[in-house]
Amino acid sequence: NPGNNLHVSGLSHKVDTRELEATFAKIGRVKKASVMYDPHTRESRGFGFVTMETAEEAEAAITALNTTELMGKVMNVEKV
């Protein structure tokens, strides 16, 4: 792990993969973003993963977005 993988928890159930990616793209280049869904109900499980292009961009995303609000809920951003 080069240090660019982030775990994002505390997500609103309204946040989808596109919204998650757009939020992190404001900070740096996003390689991949995905919200985890329950396979049976297809509802968001309230967390996801974001892979930034570089470890530096991942650090910037943690600094900028950890404990900030997205769609009414405070999210936590940390390295995997």
Protein Blocks (a to p, Z undefined) as FASTA:
>chain_A
ZZlaccdehiafkbcfklmmmmmmmmmccfbdcddddfklopaehiacdddfblklmmmm
mmmmgopaeehiacddddZZ
